[in-house]
Amino acid sequence: MVNLYSTKEVIYLSCIFLLLCSPYAVAQDTTSYIQTLNIRTAKIDTVLTIKALFEAPNWHPDNYLIVNSKGKIYTLDLGSKKLTVLNTGFATECNNDHGISPDKKWLTISHNDKSDPSEKPYKSAIYILPVTGGQPRRITPQVPSFWHGWTPDGKTLAYCAERNGNFDIYTISVDGGTEKRLTDNEGLDDGPDYSPDGKYIYFNSYRTGHMQIWRMLADGSKPEQLTFDENSNWFPHPSPDNKWIVYIAYTSDEGQNHLFGKDVKLRLMNTATKVVKDITPVFYGGQGTINVPSWSPDSQKIAFVSYSVD
């Protein structure tokens, strides 16, 4: 049996160790290239080059990105290139699982709540706060929980969570309450993101012994495998117009891991035909590149992060 407790959580623990225990090494060694990609022309524009580890851009229609670094959340203005810390109150240990509500008024974050009574080593819980900043409100009662998707009506969150040693996909009301488990297969299920019509949840799963892209109906029924290749495929994100799925592909079999510092590429799937094509060359990335929804509102571009290490 695969020890799932040592996959996603160890990855996050490793990242937290690097960020919190070795900040100077990260700051000196890692350069982040926050970029946008036009899916039709394949043109890549670098918005910001910064010698620090930044991750997981979300694209707000008011022409800025939301990213995270060293536990904090930032906004990055696409015009001025100005990087500004967003007020997240007490939540100063945020990871790279965050996202903007469908009405663009709210932000979900996943924050390591050290005060949680759980004995688990990493205590990520999901919170909601105004997208302009403010005091977070906790949503998930149990840890660890890592946000990945909103329903189109803004009433429900989808996330990956470990319960009893297995990482599966859950949903919960934005008002909190009882969570609902949608998957129960042996093997990691992660990265749930809703289609814009609310019909499907797209996700990545190791249930076949190889990480591939899947989708299921929003109630968790009728799972369907969508990719069948030799890559390790992660984090599918449907476009706002529901025509495309973008995801990250590790070019080698990484098992259930999605580590930083690997050869990866971004791929694009046509939702109607299921035809897949590369939209970037292979680059240095992985954890932090495109964990969360990052489409532009017009479905023409995506935001992502590539890296270099000195």
Secondary structure, DSSP 8 states (H G I E B T S, - for coil): ---GGGSHHHHHHHHHIIIII-HHHHHHHEEEEEEEEETTT--EEEEEEESS--EEEEEETTTEEEEEETTEEEEEETTT--EEE---TT---B-S--EE-TTSSEEEEEEE-TTS---SS--EEEEEEETT----EE--SSSSEEEEEE-TTSSEEEEEEEETTEEEEEEEETT----EE----SS-EEEEEE-TTSSEEEEEE-TTSS-EEEEEETTS-S-EE---SSSEEEEEEE-TTSSEEEEEEESS--TT---EEEEEEEEEEETTT--EEE-S--EEEETTTS-S--B-TTSSEEEEEEEEE-
